[in-house]
Amino acid sequence: MIFYFSATGNSLYVAKKISKEINTMAISVSEVILHKDFHFTLAAEESVGFVFPTYYYGIPSIMKDFISQLVLEGNPDPYLFLVLTCGTSTGNAGKMFENQLNAAGYKLSSTHAVAMVDNYVLMFVMSGQEKVKELLDTADIKIDTIIDKIKAKETGDFNIIKGAVPVLISTISYPLYKYGRKTKKFYVRDTCTHCGLCQKLCPSRTIHMENDKPVWQKNQCIHCLGCIHRCPVAAIEYGEGTLKRGRYVNPNVKLL
């Protein structure tokens, strides 16, 4: 089985492609947390994968919550693999996740990473369709290589896109995420159609519809930015950082 977290579809695409090739199921971490059922029974020789994006060269908060409660039964020593998705580099996110697994009593067998389409709209203008296709075509080649290693149950750290100083960049950047990810700058423009999709897809259950408009009711959220990217009319903004920067959803997967 493969546990994935994905806001705009990049990690979902990777998880589904790998799950098809190794004949297993892809399970949404958001759904697991929603239903509060963290117990899973493995078949003999069944591998377990984790696929998610890096945030500030570290781990999304939802993955920490998930791993702290995950219980795997039925196979005392499963092959556990990690696939990180990122814009350009992962920093020390792989080691951070490995430490989380170790603390939960599990041992990571292999680490992989693939560069996808950067969608951090708070800082960057989103790529056009031609560039998106180019990036995803390149990613496909890397994913195929990762699949071969997973099928062979190779062990080791195969992530070659950590960046020049991964420990340093994660040490500097990740606290900005850990102590940041505030919600007060989220707002909705008058073009909102009151569809309620943002409330439905919010993995931290932060968004609630009040008077037919979304309201962010917690001080912090995961900051996946799925609400911004997946709003059908691009009505959700975050301060001035997202204005006129476009939106992105992986075109190769079907999202809600």
Buried (B, 14 or more C-beta within 10 A) or exposed (E): BBBBBBBBBBBBBBBBBBBEBBEBEBBBBBEBBEEEEBEBEBEEEBBBBBBBBBBBBBBBBBBBBBBEBBEBEEBEEBBBBBBBBBBEBBBBBBBBBBEBBEEBEBEBBBBBBBBBBBBBBBEBEBBEEEEBBEBBEEBBEBBEEBBEBBEEEBBEBBBEBBBEEBBEBBBEBBEEBBEEBBBEEBBBEEEBEEBBBBBEBBBBEBBBBEEEBBBBEEEBBBBBBBBBBBBEEBBBBBEEBBEEBBBBBBEBBEBE
